[in-house]
Structures are given as C-alpha cells and as structure tokens.
Amino acid sequence: DGGDGDEKDKKKANLPKKEKSVLQGKLTKLAVQIGKAGLLMSAITVIILVLYFVIDTFWVQKRPWLAECTPIYIQYFVKFFIIGVTVLVVAVPEGLPLAVTISLAYSVK
C-alpha cells in the first residue's frame, strides 16, 4: 500500500502553486511599505527623544553626568525605547485598513 502514498505525493508535486492576484500583490507591497514607514517613524521618534533629553539635561541645564544618576538616565532611555516600540506596534495595524482601501480603489480603476 506504500505505492498509493507515492502517487498522491507525485500528484501534489505536479499541481501548480496558487499565484497571487494583482490585488494581493499590491496589498502585500503596500503593507510592507507601511511597515517600513512605521519602523522609520519609530526610530526617528526614539532619536529625537534621546537627543532632546541629552541636549536639555546636559547642555541647557548644564548638569554633569553623575555616576549615581546613571540608573535614572537609563530609565529615561528605556522609556524612550518603549515609546518607539509603541509607535511601531500602533502604526502597522492602523495602516492596514488604509492599504486595503487604496488597493481596492486601484483595482476598481
């Protein structure tokens, strides 16, 4: 009975793979672009927050970097990183309905 299993595997191998429709391709491409834009925006957010903190604390207020304050500074940097991750996590799902709408509009044309 092992031959029956081999015939099924051969039939599965000979079947053509499902191709993506044009709409699915455009939607996938647009979703990837939204993900990259969200990643870029979250990175820019983290960089701006860190620069603002460093410039304001050490240049404008002229505070020295004290060893006993290092954990406090690290807490600020971790908080900025969490804000950046939050921007990324929120940007991707919020952008997907827009991607679907735009793709549907293109497909109607």
C-alpha positions in Angstrom: 0.0 0.0 0.0 3.0 2.3 0.1 2.7 2.9 -3.6 -0.6 4.8 -3.1 1.1 7.3 -0.9 3.8 7.9 -3.5 1.2 8.5 -6.2 -0.5 11.1 -4.0 2.8 12.9 -3.4 3.5 12.9 -7.1 0.1 14.4 -7.9 0.6 17.1 -5.2 4.0 17.9 -6.7 2.6 18.3 -10.2 -0.2 20.7 -9.2 0.6 24.3 -10.0 1.1 26.6 -7.0 -1.6 29.2 -6.4 -0.4 32.5 -7.8 -1.2 35.8 -6.1 -3.7 38.0 -7.7 -2.7 41.5 -8.8 -4.6 43.0 -5.9 -3.0 40.6 -3.4 0.4 41.6 -4.7 -0.2 45.3 -4.5 -1.7 44.9 -1.0 1.3 42.9 0.2 3.7 45.5 -1.3 1.7 48.4 0.3 1.7 46.6 3.7 5.4 46.1 3.6 5.9 49.8 2.7 3.6 50.8 5.7 5.7 48.6 8.0 8.9 50.2 6.8 7.5 53.7 7.2 6.3 52.8 10.8 9.8 51.4 11.6 11.4 54.6 10.3 9.0 56.8 12.2 9.6 54.9 15.4 13.3 55.1 15.0 13.1 58.9 14.3 10.9 59.3 17.4 13.4 57.5 19.7 16.3 59.5 18.2 14.5 62.8 18.7 13.5 62.0 22.3 17.0 60.9 23.2 18.6 64.0 21.6 16.1 66.3 23.3 16.8 64.7 26.7 20.5 64.9 26.3 20.6 68.4 25.0 18.1 69.7 27.5 19.7 68.0 30.5 23.4 68.3 29.8 23.7 71.4 27.6 20.8 73.7 28.5 20.6 72.9 32.2 24.4 72.2 32.4 24.0 69.2 34.7 27.1 66.9 34.8 26.7 63.2 34.2 26.9 61.8 37.7 27.5 58.1 38.4 24.8 57.9 40.9 22.3 59.3 38.4 23.1 56.7 35.7 20.2 54.4 36.6 17.8 57.4 36.3 19.2 58.2 32.8 18.9 54.6 31.8 15.3 54.6 32.9 14.6 57.6 30.6 16.3 55.9 27.7 14.3 52.7 28.2 11.1 54.8 28.4 12.1 56.4 25.1 12.6 53.0 23.5 9.2 51.8 24.8 7.6 54.8 23.2 9.3 54.0 19.9 8.1 50.3 20.0 4.6 51.6 20.8 4.7 53.8 17.7 5.8 50.8 15.6 3.1 48.5 17.0 0.4 51.0 16.5 1.5 52.2 13.1 1.3 48.8 11.3 -2.4 47.8 12.2 -3.6 51.3 11.7 -2.1 51.4 8.3 -3.5 48.1 7.0 -7.1 49.3 6.5 -5.7 52.2 4.5 -3.7 49.8 2.4 -6.8 47.7 1.7 -8.9 50.8 0.8 -6.1 52.1 -1.6 -5.6 48.6 -3.2 -9.4 48.2 -3.7 -9.5 51.7 -5.3 -6.7 50.8 -7.6 -8.3 47.5 -8.6 -11.6 49.3 -9.4 -9.8 51.5 -11.9 
